[in-house]
């Protein structure tokens, strides 16, 4: 049976969600939602995946994109049809953007704080 990676409470807790907005070619764009969990970083169902893949994208993400497309887990509109867990925020941002990226600076809160800034605050506040 399918077990969702996030509980209903976590999904409702919009405060802890991170967004990744991006621009594709021809001025179109998209956004993805993600969340830090105990298991890693989850890109949430409904997130838009950049249809363009650059040569800098690591092989594992290329393979995962192809598999999810083939299994209809990324639909024809490039929307993610289920949550996907990654070991790191950077793995998640690379997957979404279709290129090499730093997830600590790409994922931001709705207020515009980066994941890196949030982690620094957490360390400082102990």
FIKOL-697400 format. One record per residue (C-alpha): residue number from 1; x negated, y negated, z negated. Coordinates in nm, 3 decimals, m for minus. Layout:
// FIKOL-697400
    nr         X         Y         Z
   NUM         X         Y         Z
...
***
This chain:
// FIKOL-697400
    nr         X         Y         Z
     1     0.000     0.000     0.000
     2    m0.105    m0.358     0.061
     3    m0.227    m0.539    m0.250
     4    m0.242    m0.918    m0.214
     5    m0.579    m1.062    m0.317
     6    m0.411    m1.353    m0.493
     7    m0.128    m1.342    m0.742
     8     0.181    m1.558    m0.694
     9     0.061    m1.780    m0.979
    10    m0.276    m1.839    m0.811
    11    m0.107    m1.926    m0.483
    12     0.125    m2.168    m0.662
    13    m0.174    m2.324    m0.841
    14    m0.256    m2.570    m0.564
    15    m0.504    m2.749    m0.791
    16    m0.766    m2.481    m0.735
    17    m0.728    m2.458    m0.359
    18    m0.993    m2.580    m0.118
    19    m0.929    m2.702     0.234
    20    m1.153    m2.698     0.537
    21    m1.044    m2.938     0.813
    22    m1.215    m2.929     1.150
    23    m1.195    m3.057     1.506
    24    m1.207    m2.830     1.807
    25    m1.272    m2.931     2.164
    26    m1.039    m3.176     2.339
    27    m0.959    m3.344     2.008
    28    m0.743    m3.063     1.872
    29    m0.811    m2.942     1.523
    30    m0.706    m2.721     1.243
    31    m0.741    m2.646     0.877
    32    m0.790    m2.350     0.652
    33    m0.711    m2.297     0.284
    34    m0.938    m2.107     0.052
    35    m0.976    m2.015    m0.312
    36    m1.259    m1.907    m0.539
    37    m1.178    m1.577    m0.711
    38    m1.366    m1.333    m0.932
    39    m1.427    m1.118    m0.623
    40    m1.560    m1.398    m0.402
    41    m1.401    m1.659    m0.176
    42    m1.063    m1.590    m0.014
    43    m0.945    m1.754     0.309
    44    m0.568    m1.763     0.278
    45    m0.307    m1.630     0.517
    46    m0.182    m1.903     0.752
    47    m0.524    m2.064     0.784
    48    m0.622    m2.176     1.132
    49    m0.934    m2.010     1.274
    50    m1.134    m2.210     1.528
    51    m1.093    m2.019     1.857
    52    m1.443    m2.123     1.969
    53    m1.736    m1.909     1.858
    54    m2.083    m2.062     1.877
    55    m2.407    m1.868     1.911
    56    m2.507    m1.972     1.556
    57    m2.225    m1.761     1.404
    58    m2.368    m1.462     1.219
    59    m2.299    m1.119     1.370
    60    m2.083    m0.995     1.082
    61    m1.838    m1.283     1.128
    62    m1.826    m1.228     1.504
    63    m1.742    m0.860     1.450
    64    m1.481    m0.942     1.182
    65    m1.312    m1.203     1.407
    66    m1.296    m0.953     1.694
    67    m1.157    m0.678     1.468
    68    m0.891    m0.904     1.313
    69    m0.787    m1.029     1.659
    70    m0.764    m0.672     1.790
    71    m0.558    m0.567     1.485
    72    m0.327    m0.872     1.529
    73    m0.443    m1.014     1.194
    74    m0.538    m1.333     1.382
    75    m0.241    m1.420     1.603
    76    m0.229    m1.582     1.947
    77    m0.214    m1.926     1.781
    78    m0.538    m1.844     1.593
    79    m0.360    m1.827     1.257
    80    m0.477    m1.578     0.998
    81    m0.199    m1.329     0.921
    82    m0.340    m1.204     0.588
    83    m0.581    m1.316     0.316
    84    m0.946    m1.231     0.389
    85    m1.209    m1.197     0.116
    86    m1.570    m1.310     0.166
    87    m1.869    m1.270    m0.063
    88    m1.955    m1.640    m0.041
    89    m1.791    m1.972     0.048
    90    m2.043    m2.006     0.333
    91    m1.942    m1.671     0.479
    92    m1.582    m1.792     0.471
    93    m1.658    m2.132     0.629
    94    m1.870    m1.974     0.904
    95    m1.584    m1.735     0.982
    96    m1.328    m2.019     0.999
    97    m1.545    m2.263     1.194
    98    m1.699    m2.011     1.433
    99    m2.048    m2.143     1.368
   100    m2.317    m2.164     1.104
   101    m2.211    m2.381     0.808
   102    m2.259    m2.447     0.438
   103    m1.943    m2.352     0.251
   104    m2.045    m2.546    m0.059
   105    m2.014    m2.871     0.139
   106    m1.746    m2.770     0.394
   107    m1.473    m2.660     0.149
   108    m1.315    m2.959    m0.028
   109    m1.036    m3.027    m0.275
   110    m0.738    m3.234    m0.164
   111    m0.916    m3.527    m0.333
   112    m1.220    m3.474    m0.109
   113    m1.460    m3.324    m0.365
   114    m1.684    m3.053    m0.226
   115    m1.712    m2.710    m0.384
   116    m2.074    m2.801    m0.461
   117    m1.960    m3.112    m0.657
   118    m1.704    m2.905    m0.848
   119    m1.966    m2.644    m0.940
   120    m2.205    m2.915    m1.062
   121    m1.929    m3.061    m1.281
   122    m1.848    m2.717    m1.420
   123    m2.214    m2.658    m1.511
   124    m2.245    m3.006    m1.667
   125    m1.925    m2.960    m1.868
   126    m2.035    m2.611    m1.974
***
